[in-house]
Amino acid sequence: MSVRELVVLGTASQVPTRHRNHNGYLLRWDGEGLLFDPGEGTQRQMLRAGVAAHDLNRICVTHFHGDHSLGLAGVIQRINLDRVPHEVTAHYPKSGQRFFDRLRYATAYRETVALTEAPVAEDGVIARTAGYTLQARKLSHPVESYGYLLTEPDGRRMLPDRLAAHGIKGPDVGRIQREGSLNGVSLDDISEVRRGQRFAFVMDTRLCDGVHTLADGADMLVIESTFLDEDEQLAVEHGHLTAAQAARVARDAGVRHLVLTHFSQRYSDPGGTSRTESGGEFERQARAAGYEGELTVAHDLLRVPVPKRR
């Protein structure tokens, strides 16, 4: 059975805290796994979350600040230690090639896996598979940063009432799907477009065109909300977003499920609960900004299902 879910491995910005690991996010997309921004400690968080190196097909790094990339060394070495049998592709800003090289070869180990390097140098499509297209968009941060958008191809939804009206049933349903028409009846006559799902991942950035482009129409938007409204000036100065800014982006983009994450250490730790003490305030400010869809204030080791198709 196909699974589409986000596994949150870490939610801390800049430094880990007692209750938040550095960033790390695994998107399970049917039979593939895309690991986003593996910060320090990601390999251990994967173990705690029941995620194996064999689950990884792609690693997507938004930028080379430590809280988003220091875990690369351990993850890459684990991929090789476990002899992952399939290709693993790494996407990251091309301008940070020297950092990727240092992390990939931080210590001595035996390379057993063909890790494919696919650096990102400009906006556009960076991968196509049968199940999705992966795009990158440049963001606004003190170092070069890219967000990622995974888009499922559109499909067709068969409409039983129209099938019945045209007398199409049994094997003929499959035939018209394959051939596009049957006895003068077109596929458009008995079906409608089923929009493919969209998953957007936006980390360290100020508001910019790239943020809005990535978020547009997303079924799930995972987005940094480092600060609360009262610290908006800090957000601007350091190239980050507030919870309200992220929520307004989601509201205007028609996002179905908003996931806020990447919290500054200035806000309270969870104290052993399932969400941060400040989590209620992040949610309150996001709602006050007008976002009415499904909303999650992320915490470590949380699993969030991707919304079902429309």
Contacts in CASP RR format, 6 or more apart in sequence:
PFRMAT RR
TARGET T0000
AUTHOR 0000-0000-0000
METHOD contacts of the structure
MODEL  1
MSVRELVVLGTASQVPTRHRNHNGYLLRWDGEGLLFDPGEGTQRQMLRAG
VAAHDLNRICVTHFHGDHSLGLAGVIQRINLDRVPHEVTAHYPKSGQRFF
DRLRYATAYRETVALTEAPVAEDGVIARTAGYTLQARKLSHPVESYGYLL
TEPDGRRMLPDRLAAHGIKGPDVGRIQREGSLNGVSLDDISEVRRGQRFA
FVMDTRLCDGVHTLADGADMLVIESTFLDEDEQLAVEHGHLTAAQAARVA
RDAGVRHLVLTHFSQRYSDPGGTSRTESGGEFERQARAAGYEGELTVAHD
LLRVPVPKRR
2 30 0 8 1.000
2 31 0 8 1.000
3 28 0 8 1.000
3 30 0 8 1.000
3 31 0 8 1.000
4 27 0 8 1.000
4 28 0 8 1.000
4 29 0 8 1.000
4 30 0 8 1.000
4 197 0 8 1.000
4 305 0 8 1.000
4 306 0 8 1.000
5 27 0 8 1.000
5 28 0 8 1.000
5 303 0 8 1.000
5 304 0 8 1.000
5 305 0 8 1.000
5 306 0 8 1.000
6 25 0 8 1.000
6 26 0 8 1.000
6 27 0 8 1.000
6 28 0 8 1.000
6 220 0 8 1.000
6 222 0 8 1.000
6 259 0 8 1.000
6 303 0 8 1.000
6 304 0 8 1.000
6 305 0 8 1.000
6 306 0 8 1.000
7 25 0 8 1.000
7 26 0 8 1.000
7 27 0 8 1.000
7 28 0 8 1.000
7 49 0 8 1.000
7 51 0 8 1.000
7 301 0 8 1.000
7 302 0 8 1.000
7 303 0 8 1.000
8 24 0 8 1.000
8 25 0 8 1.000
8 259 0 8 1.000
8 261 0 8 1.000
8 298 0 8 1.000
8 299 0 8 1.000
8 300 0 8 1.000
8 301 0 8 1.000
8 302 0 8 1.000
8 303 0 8 1.000
8 304 0 8 1.000
9 21 0 8 1.000
9 23 0 8 1.000
9 24 0 8 1.000
9 25 0 8 1.000
9 26 0 8 1.000
9 38 0 8 1.000
9 42 0 8 1.000
9 45 0 8 1.000
9 46 0 8 1.000
9 49 0 8 1.000
9 51 0 8 1.000
9 300 0 8 1.000
9 301 0 8 1.000
10 20 0 8 1.000
10 21 0 8 1.000
10 22 0 8 1.000
10 23 0 8 1.000
10 24 0 8 1.000
10 25 0 8 1.000
10 39 0 8 1.000
10 42 0 8 1.000
10 45 0 8 1.000
10 261 0 8 1.000
10 298 0 8 1.000
10 300 0 8 1.000
10 301 0 8 1.000
11 20 0 8 1.000
11 21 0 8 1.000
11 23 0 8 1.000
11 261 0 8 1.000
11 262 0 8 1.000
11 263 0 8 1.000
11 298 0 8 1.000
11 299 0 8 1.000
11 300 0 8 1.000
12 20 0 8 1.000
12 21 0 8 1.000
12 22 0 8 1.000
12 23 0 8 1.000
12 67 0 8 1.000
12 262 0 8 1.000
12 263 0 8 1.000
12 265 0 8 1.000
13 23 0 8 1.000
13 67 0 8 1.000
13 204 0 8 1.000
13 224 0 8 1.000
13 226 0 8 1.000
13 240 0 8 1.000
13 262 0 8 1.000
13 263 0 8 1.000
13 264 0 8 1.000
13 265 0 8 1.000
14 67 0 8 1.000
14 264 0 8 1.000
14 265 0 8 1.000
15 22 0 8 1.000
15 67 0 8 1.000
15 265 0 8 1.000
16 22 0 8 1.000
16 40 0 8 1.000
16 41 0 8 1.000
17 265 0 8 1.000
17 269 0 8 1.000
18 269 0 8 1.000
18 271 0 8 1.000
19 269 0 8 1.000
19 270 0 8 1.000
19 271 0 8 1.000
19 272 0 8 1.000
19 276 0 8 1.000
19 300 0 8 1.000
20 263 0 8 1.000
20 265 0 8 1.000
20 269 0 8 1.000
20 270 0 8 1.000
20 276 0 8 1.000
20 299 0 8 1.000
20 300 0 8 1.000
21 39 0 8 1.000
21 40 0 8 1.000
21 41 0 8 1.000
21 42 0 8 1.000
21 45 0 8 1.000
21 300 0 8 1.000
22 39 0 8 1.000
22 40 0 8 1.000
22 41 0 8 1.000
22 42 0 8 1.000
22 66 0 8 1.000
22 67 0 8 1.000
22 68 0 8 1.000
22 70 0 8 1.000
22 71 0 8 1.000
23 36 0 8 1.000
23 37 0 8 1.000
23 38 0 8 1.000
23 39 0 8 1.000
23 67 0 8 1.000
23 68 0 8 1.000
23 203 0 8 1.000
23 261 0 8 1.000
23 262 0 8 1.000
24 35 0 8 1.000
24 36 0 8 1.000
24 37 0 8 1.000
24 38 0 8 1.000
24 39 0 8 1.000
24 42 0 8 1.000
24 45 0 8 1.000
25 35 0 8 1.000
25 36 0 8 1.000
25 37 0 8 1.000
25 201 0 8 1.000
25 222 0 8 1.000
25 261 0 8 1.000
26 33 0 8 1.000
26 34 0 8 1.000
26 35 0 8 1.000
26 36 0 8 1.000
26 46 0 8 1.000
26 49 0 8 1.000
26 51 0 8 1.000
26 55 0 8 1.000
26 56 0 8 1.000
27 33 0 8 1.000
27 34 0 8 1.000
27 36 0 8 1.000
27 150 0 8 1.000
27 199 0 8 1.000
27 201 0 8 1.000
28 55 0 8 1.000
29 131 0 8 1.000
29 132 0 8 1.000
29 150 0 8 1.000
29 199 0 8 1.000
30 131 0 8 1.000
32 57 0 8 1.000
32 58 0 8 1.000
32 129 0 8 1.000
33 55 0 8 1.000
33 56 0 8 1.000
33 57 0 8 1.000
33 58 0 8 1.000
34 56 0 8 1.000
34 57 0 8 1.000
34 58 0 8 1.000
34 59 0 8 1.000
34 60 0 8 1.000
34 134 0 8 1.000
34 150 0 8 1.000
35 42 0 8 1.000
35 56 0 8 1.000
35 58 0 8 1.000
35 59 0 8 1.000
35 60 0 8 1.000
35 75 0 8 1.000
36 59 0 8 1.000
36 60 0 8 1.000
36 61 0 8 1.000
36 62 0 8 1.000
36 148 0 8 1.000
36 201 0 8 1.000
36 203 0 8 1.000
36 222 0 8 1.000
37 60 0 8 1.000
37 61 0 8 1.000
37 62 0 8 1.000
37 67 0 8 1.000
37 68 0 8 1.000
37 69 0 8 1.000
37 203 0 8 1.000
38 59 0 8 1.000
38 61 0 8 1.000
38 68 0 8 1.000
38 69 0 8 1.000
38 71 0 8 1.000
38 72 0 8 1.000
38 75 0 8 1.000
39 66 0 8 1.000
39 67 0 8 1.000
39 68 0 8 1.000
39 69 0 8 1.000
39 70 0 8 1.000
39 71 0 8 1.000
39 72 0 8 1.000
40 66 0 8 1.000
40 67 0 8 1.000
40 70 0 8 1.000
40 71 0 8 1.000
41 70 0 8 1.000
41 71 0 8 1.000
42 71 0 8 1.000
42 74 0 8 1.000
42 75 0 8 1.000
43 71 0 8 1.000
43 74 0 8 1.000
43 75 0 8 1.000
43 78 0 8 1.000
45 300 0 8 1.000
45 301 0 8 1.000
46 52 0 8 1.000
46 53 0 8 1.000
46 75 0 8 1.000
48 301 0 8 1.000
49 301 0 8 1.000
49 303 0 8 1.000
52 82 0 8 1.000
53 75 0 8 1.000
53 78 0 8 1.000
53 79 0 8 1.000
53 81 0 8 1.000
53 82 0 8 1.000
53 84 0 8 1.000
54 82 0 8 1.000
54 84 0 8 1.000
54 85 0 8 1.000
56 75 0 8 1.000
56 79 0 8 1.000
56 84 0 8 1.000
56 88 0 8 1.000
57 86 0 8 1.000
57 87 0 8 1.000
57 88 0 8 1.000
57 89 0 8 1.000
58 88 0 8 1.000
58 89 0 8 1.000
58 90 0 8 1.000
58 91 0 8 1.000
58 127 0 8 1.000
58 134 0 8 1.000
59 72 0 8 1.000
59 75 0 8 1.000
59 76 0 8 1.000
59 88 0 8 1.000
59 89 0 8 1.000
59 90 0 8 1.000
59 91 0 8 1.000
59 92 0 8 1.000
60 90 0 8 1.000
60 91 0 8 1.000
60 92 0 8 1.000
60 134 0 8 1.000
60 148 0 8 1.000
60 201 0 8 1.000
61 68 0 8 1.000
61 69 0 8 1.000
61 72 0 8 1.000
61 90 0 8 1.000
61 91 0 8 1.000
61 92 0 8 1.000
61 93 0 8 1.000
61 100 0 8 1.000
62 68 0 8 1.000
62 93 0 8 1.000
62 139 0 8 1.000
62 145 0 8 1.000
62 146 0 8 1.000
62 147 0 8 1.000
62 148 0 8 1.000
62 201 0 8 1.000
62 203 0 8 1.000
62 204 0 8 1.000
63 69 0 8 1.000
63 93 0 8 1.000
63 141 0 8 1.000
63 143 0 8 1.000
63 144 0 8 1.000
63 145 0 8 1.000
63 146 0 8 1.000
63 203 0 8 1.000
63 204 0 8 1.000
64 92 0 8 1.000
64 93 0 8 1.000
64 96 0 8 1.000
64 99 0 8 1.000
64 100 0 8 1.000
64 143 0 8 1.000
65 143 0 8 1.000
65 204 0 8 1.000
68 203 0 8 1.000
68 204 0 8 1.000
69 92 0 8 1.000
69 99 0 8 1.000
69 103 0 8 1.000
70 103 0 8 1.000
71 103 0 8 1.000
72 100 0 8 1.000
72 103 0 8 1.000
72 104 0 8 1.000
73 103 0 8 1.000
73 104 0 8 1.000
73 106 0 8 1.000
73 107 0 8 1.000
76 103 0 8 1.000
76 104 0 8 1.000
76 115 0 8 1.000
77 107 0 8 1.000
77 109 0 8 1.000
79 88 0 8 1.000
79 113 0 8 1.000
79 115 0 8 1.000
80 109 0 8 1.000
80 110 0 8 1.000
80 111 0 8 1.000
80 112 0 8 1.000
80 113 0 8 1.000
81 109 0 8 1.000
81 112 0 8 1.000
83 112 0 8 1.000
83 113 0 8 1.000
84 113 0 8 1.000
87 114 0 8 1.000
87 116 0 8 1.000
88 113 0 8 1.000
88 115 0 8 1.000
88 116 0 8 1.000
89 115 0 8 1.000
89 116 0 8 1.000
89 117 0 8 1.000
89 118 0 8 1.000
89 127 0 8 1.000
90 100 0 8 1.000
90 115 0 8 1.000
90 116 0 8 1.000
90 117 0 8 1.000
90 118 0 8 1.000
91 118 0 8 1.000
91 119 0 8 1.000
91 120 0 8 1.000
91 126 0 8 1.000
91 127 0 8 1.000
91 134 0 8 1.000
91 136 0 8 1.000
91 148 0 8 1.000
92 100 0 8 1.000
92 119 0 8 1.000
92 120 0 8 1.000
93 119 0 8 1.000
93 120 0 8 1.000
93 121 0 8 1.000
93 143 0 8 1.000
93 144 0 8 1.000
93 145 0 8 1.000
93 146 0 8 1.000
94 119 0 8 1.000
94 120 0 8 1.000
94 121 0 8 1.000
95 121 0 8 1.000
95 143 0 8 1.000
95 144 0 8 1.000
96 119 0 8 1.000
96 144 0 8 1.000
97 119 0 8 1.000
100 117 0 8 1.000
100 119 0 8 1.000
104 115 0 8 1.000
118 126 0 8 1.000
118 127 0 8 1.000
120 126 0 8 1.000
120 136 0 8 1.000
120 146 0 8 1.000
122 138 0 8 1.000
123 135 0 8 1.000
123 136 0 8 1.000
123 137 0 8 1.000
123 138 0 8 1.000
124 135 0 8 1.000
124 136 0 8 1.000
124 137 0 8 1.000
125 133 0 8 1.000
125 134 0 8 1.000
125 135 0 8 1.000
126 134 0 8 1.000
126 135 0 8 1.000
126 136 0 8 1.000
127 133 0 8 1.000
127 134 0 8 1.000
128 134 0 8 1.000
131 152 0 8 1.000
131 153 0 8 1.000
132 150 0 8 1.000
132 151 0 8 1.000
132 152 0 8 1.000
132 153 0 8 1.000
133 150 0 8 1.000
133 151 0 8 1.000
133 153 0 8 1.000
134 148 0 8 1.000
134 149 0 8 1.000
134 150 0 8 1.000
134 151 0 8 1.000
135 148 0 8 1.000
135 149 0 8 1.000
135 150 0 8 1.000
135 151 0 8 1.000
136 146 0 8 1.000
136 147 0 8 1.000
136 148 0 8 1.000
136 149 0 8 1.000
137 146 0 8 1.000
137 147 0 8 1.000
137 148 0 8 1.000
137 149 0 8 1.000
137 210 0 8 1.000
137 213 0 8 1.000
137 214 0 8 1.000
138 144 0 8 1.000
138 145 0 8 1.000
138 146 0 8 1.000
138 147 0 8 1.000
138 210 0 8 1.000
139 145 0 8 1.000
139 146 0 8 1.000
139 147 0 8 1.000
139 202 0 8 1.000
139 203 0 8 1.000
139 204 0 8 1.000
139 205 0 8 1.000
139 206 0 8 1.000
139 208 0 8 1.000
139 210 0 8 1.000
139 211 0 8 1.000
140 205 0 8 1.000
140 206 0 8 1.000
140 207 0 8 1.000
140 208 0 8 1.000
140 239 0 8 1.000
141 204 0 8 1.000
141 205 0 8 1.000
141 206 0 8 1.000
141 239 0 8 1.000
142 238 0 8 1.000
142 239 0 8 1.000
145 203 0 8 1.000
145 204 0 8 1.000
145 205 0 8 1.000
147 200 0 8 1.000
147 201 0 8 1.000
147 202 0 8 1.000
147 203 0 8 1.000
147 205 0 8 1.000
147 210 0 8 1.000
147 214 0 8 1.000
148 200 0 8 1.000
148 201 0 8 1.000
148 214 0 8 1.000
149 198 0 8 1.000
149 199 0 8 1.000
149 200 0 8 1.000
149 201 0 8 1.000
149 213 0 8 1.000
149 214 0 8 1.000
149 218 0 8 1.000
150 198 0 8 1.000
150 199 0 8 1.000
150 200 0 8 1.000
151 196 0 8 1.000
151 197 0 8 1.000
151 198 0 8 1.000
152 196 0 8 1.000
152 197 0 8 1.000
152 198 0 8 1.000
153 196 0 8 1.000
154 193 0 8 1.000
154 194 0 8 1.000
154 195 0 8 1.000
154 196 0 8 1.000
155 193 0 8 1.000
155 194 0 8 1.000
155 195 0 8 1.000
155 196 0 8 1.000
156 177 0 8 1.000
156 187 0 8 1.000
156 191 0 8 1.000
156 192 0 8 1.000
156 193 0 8 1.000
156 194 0 8 1.000
157 191 0 8 1.000
157 192 0 8 1.000
157 193 0 8 1.000
157 194 0 8 1.000
158 173 0 8 1.000
158 177 0 8 1.000
158 190 0 8 1.000
158 191 0 8 1.000
159 190 0 8 1.000
159 191 0 8 1.000
159 192 0 8 1.000
162 189 0 8 1.000
162 190 0 8 1.000
162 191 0 8 1.000
163 169 0 8 1.000
163 173 0 8 1.000
163 190 0 8 1.000
166 185 0 8 1.000
166 189 0 8 1.000
166 190 0 8 1.000
168 176 0 8 1.000
168 182 0 8 1.000
168 185 0 8 1.000
168 190 0 8 1.000
172 182 0 8 1.000
175 182 0 8 1.000
176 182 0 8 1.000
176 185 0 8 1.000
176 187 0 8 1.000
176 190 0 8 1.000
177 187 0 8 1.000
177 191 0 8 1.000
180 186 0 8 1.000
180 187 0 8 1.000
181 187 0 8 1.000
194 309 0 8 1.000
194 310 0 8 1.000
195 309 0 8 1.000
195 310 0 8 1.000
196 309 0 8 1.000
197 219 0 8 1.000
197 306 0 8 1.000
197 307 0 8 1.000
197 309 0 8 1.000
198 217 0 8 1.000
198 218 0 8 1.000
198 219 0 8 1.000
198 220 0 8 1.000
199 218 0 8 1.000
199 219 0 8 1.000
199 220 0 8 1.000
199 222 0 8 1.000
199 306 0 8 1.000
200 214 0 8 1.000
200 215 0 8 1.000
200 218 0 8 1.000
200 220 0 8 1.000
200 221 0 8 1.000
200 222 0 8 1.000
200 223 0 8 1.000
200 255 0 8 1.000
201 214 0 8 1.000
201 222 0 8 1.000
202 211 0 8 1.000
202 214 0 8 1.000
202 215 0 8 1.000
202 221 0 8 1.000
202 222 0 8 1.000
202 223 0 8 1.000
202 224 0 8 1.000
203 223 0 8 1.000
203 224 0 8 1.000
203 262 0 8 1.000
204 224 0 8 1.000
204 226 0 8 1.000
204 239 0 8 1.000
204 240 0 8 1.000
204 262 0 8 1.000
205 211 0 8 1.000
205 224 0 8 1.000
205 239 0 8 1.000
205 240 0 8 1.000
205 241 0 8 1.000
206 235 0 8 1.000
206 236 0 8 1.000
206 239 0 8 1.000
206 240 0 8 1.000
206 241 0 8 1.000
207 241 0 8 1.000
207 245 0 8 1.000
207 249 0 8 1.000
211 223 0 8 1.000
211 241 0 8 1.000
211 249 0 8 1.000
212 249 0 8 1.000
212 252 0 8 1.000
212 253 0 8 1.000
214 221 0 8 1.000
215 221 0 8 1.000
215 223 0 8 1.000
215 249 0 8 1.000
215 250 0 8 1.000
215 253 0 8 1.000
215 254 0 8 1.000
215 255 0 8 1.000
216 253 0 8 1.000
216 254 0 8 1.000
217 253 0 8 1.000
217 254 0 8 1.000
217 255 0 8 1.000
217 256 0 8 1.000
218 250 0 8 1.000
218 253 0 8 1.000
218 254 0 8 1.000
218 255 0 8 1.000
218 256 0 8 1.000
219 255 0 8 1.000
219 256 0 8 1.000
219 257 0 8 1.000
219 306 0 8 1.000
219 307 0 8 1.000
219 310 0 8 1.000
220 255 0 8 1.000
220 256 0 8 1.000
220 257 0 8 1.000
220 259 0 8 1.000
220 304 0 8 1.000
220 306 0 8 1.000
220 307 0 8 1.000
221 249 0 8 1.000
221 250 0 8 1.000
221 253 0 8 1.000
221 255 0 8 1.000
221 257 0 8 1.000
221 258 0 8 1.000
221 259 0 8 1.000
222 259 0 8 1.000
222 261 0 8 1.000
222 298 0 8 1.000
223 241 0 8 1.000
223 246 0 8 1.000
223 249 0 8 1.000
223 250 0 8 1.000
223 258 0 8 1.000
223 259 0 8 1.000
223 260 0 8 1.000
223 261 0 8 1.000
224 240 0 8 1.000
224 241 0 8 1.000
224 246 0 8 1.000
224 260 0 8 1.000
224 261 0 8 1.000
224 262 0 8 1.000
225 241 0 8 1.000
225 242 0 8 1.000
225 243 0 8 1.000
225 245 0 8 1.000
225 246 0 8 1.000
225 260 0 8 1.000
225 261 0 8 1.000
225 262 0 8 1.000
225 263 0 8 1.000
225 282 0 8 1.000
225 286 0 8 1.000
226 235 0 8 1.000
226 238 0 8 1.000
226 240 0 8 1.000
226 241 0 8 1.000
226 242 0 8 1.000
226 262 0 8 1.000
226 263 0 8 1.000
226 264 0 8 1.000
227 234 0 8 1.000
227 235 0 8 1.000
227 240 0 8 1.000
227 241 0 8 1.000
227 242 0 8 1.000
227 243 0 8 1.000
227 264 0 8 1.000
228 242 0 8 1.000
228 243 0 8 1.000
228 267 0 8 1.000
228 278 0 8 1.000
228 281 0 8 1.000
228 282 0 8 1.000
228 285 0 8 1.000
229 242 0 8 1.000
229 243 0 8 1.000
229 244 0 8 1.000
229 285 0 8 1.000
231 242 0 8 1.000
231 264 0 8 1.000
231 266 0 8 1.000
232 242 0 8 1.000
232 245 0 8 1.000
234 240 0 8 1.000
235 241 0 8 1.000
235 242 0 8 1.000
235 245 0 8 1.000
240 262 0 8 1.000
241 249 0 8 1.000
242 285 0 8 1.000
243 260 0 8 1.000
243 281 0 8 1.000
243 282 0 8 1.000
243 283 0 8 1.000
243 285 0 8 1.000
243 286 0 8 1.000
243 289 0 8 1.000
244 285 0 8 1.000
244 286 0 8 1.000
244 288 0 8 1.000
244 289 0 8 1.000
245 289 0 8 1.000
246 258 0 8 1.000
246 260 0 8 1.000
246 286 0 8 1.000
247 258 0 8 1.000
247 260 0 8 1.000
247 285 0 8 1.000
247 286 0 8 1.000
247 287 0 8 1.000
247 289 0 8 1.000
247 290 0 8 1.000
247 291 0 8 1.000
247 295 0 8 1.000
248 289 0 8 1.000
248 290 0 8 1.000
248 291 0 8 1.000
249 255 0 8 1.000
250 258 0 8 1.000
250 291 0 8 1.000
250 293 0 8 1.000
251 289 0 8 1.000
251 290 0 8 1.000
251 291 0 8 1.000
251 292 0 8 1.000
255 291 0 8 1.000
255 293 0 8 1.000
256 293 0 8 1.000
256 294 0 8 1.000
256 307 0 8 1.000
257 293 0 8 1.000
257 294 0 8 1.000
257 295 0 8 1.000
257 296 0 8 1.000
257 304 0 8 1.000
257 306 0 8 1.000
257 307 0 8 1.000
258 286 0 8 1.000
258 291 0 8 1.000
258 293 0 8 1.000
258 294 0 8 1.000
258 295 0 8 1.000
258 296 0 8 1.000
259 296 0 8 1.000
259 298 0 8 1.000
259 304 0 8 1.000
260 282 0 8 1.000
260 283 0 8 1.000
260 286 0 8 1.000
260 295 0 8 1.000
260 296 0 8 1.000
260 297 0 8 1.000
260 298 0 8 1.000
261 298 0 8 1.000
263 276 0 8 1.000
263 278 0 8 1.000
263 282 0 8 1.000
267 276 0 8 1.000
267 277 0 8 1.000
267 278 0 8 1.000
267 279 0 8 1.000
268 276 0 8 1.000
268 277 0 8 1.000
268 278 0 8 1.000
269 276 0 8 1.000
269 277 0 8 1.000
270 276 0 8 1.000
270 277 0 8 1.000
270 299 0 8 1.000
271 277 0 8 1.000
274 299 0 8 1.000
275 297 0 8 1.000
275 299 0 8 1.000
276 282 0 8 1.000
276 297 0 8 1.000
276 299 0 8 1.000
279 297 0 8 1.000
280 297 0 8 1.000
282 297 0 8 1.000
283 295 0 8 1.000
283 297 0 8 1.000
286 295 0 8 1.000
287 295 0 8 1.000
294 307 0 8 1.000
296 302 0 8 1.000
296 304 0 8 1.000
298 304 0 8 1.000
END
